[in-house]
Amino acid sequence: MKFVTAKYNDEELIGVLIEGKGIAPMEGCNLPYQTMNDLIANATDYELNFLQRISQEYHDLLPLDEVEFCAPIPDIRQDVICLGLNYAEHIKGASKFDHEAFSAEKNAPAVYFSKRVSVPKGDGEDIVLPTHLSSQFDYEVELGVVIGRDAYQIKKEDAEKYIFGYTIINDMTARDLQLDHKQWYFGKSLDGFTPMGPCIVSADEFSFPPAVSIESRVNGQLRQHGSSEDMIHGIPEIIEELSAGMTLKAGTVISTGTPKGTSMEMAHPSFLKPGDVVECSITGIGTLTNTMIDHE
């Protein structure tokens, strides 16, 4: 199933996306959940199976041209947990931009950091570039993992049981701000810099771990093309390591790193500017599209 949060007649709702047809709202499907966090944390397997069946039979779908998509989880309860330098080819390219900041050994420990997310942008929403702060805005398409129930001290063999689904994240970064500080937090946490969507696809739609194609385009030009199979640190290992000492609450989002092809990896970096359209695509999930605009 593809779960979405959307606005219809100025009211925010959650529902099931029926591809090419419309949205079956949760309320119409006779389930009590009003927010994505509530659904993720509390829906039972029985309810999700019921939802799978009834949503396909739902007749009064909300028309896609009358809804405004939000980020699937508009109110993220914890900062998004991110992995840096999780694709070998990306490390090679990034280290040419700044060797000290981005070089890593093949068997180096995972690089974890977090992103402050006030309100994540959804598919089709504009992203304001704070050009008064930075001139090096970059894109990073990433597979996002959504935790389905509280996970603590989980072994990698059991990690699949704790995943609700997968989404697309654009881990946008102001490179100059990122490198001006020893920590990456500020350069990656500017308002709007974690667009997410267009949906969360339930984990049962994928093999485990997922083997999906990951791409980004800027103004229609292919920039990134990779596969989740190329991750250095895989999803089971990530969940085992993080949950060994911290509780991953239901609804936690983990962004698993980006493949090669970001702006900073180019011989002549082509950073984002107002007017640019960024499309992030992952097989089985869809495409997250956002237009960059200048700050007022």
Sequence and secondary structure as in RCSB ss.txt:
>XXXX:A:sequence
MKFVTAKYNDEELIGVLIEGKGIAPMEGCNLPYQTMNDLIANATDYELNFLQRISQEYHDLLPLDEVEFCAPIPD
IRQDVICLGLNYAEHIKGASKFDHEAFSAEKNAPAVYFSKRVSVPKGDGEDIVLPTHLSSQFDYEVELGVVIGRD
AYQIKKEDAEKYIFGYTIINDMTARDLQLDHKQWYFGKSLDGFTPMGPCIVSADEFSFPPAVSIESRVNGQLRQH
GSSEDMIHGIPEIIEELSAGMTLKAGTVISTGTPKGTSMEMAHPSFLKPGDVVECSITGIGTLTNTMIDHE
>XXXX:A:secstr
 EEEEEEETTEEEEEEEETTTEEEETGGGT    SHHHHHHH  HHHHHHHHHHHHH  S B GGGEEE  SSSS
 SS EEEEES BHHHHHHHHHH HHHH   TT   EEEEE  SS   TT  EEE TTT S EE  EEEEEEE S 
BSS  GGGGGGGEEEEEEEE  EEHHHHHHSSSSHHHH STT   EEEEEEEGGGS SS   EEEEEETTEEEEE
EEGGGBSS HHHHHHHHHTTS B TT EEE    S  GGGSSS   B TT EEEEEETTTEEEEEEEEE  
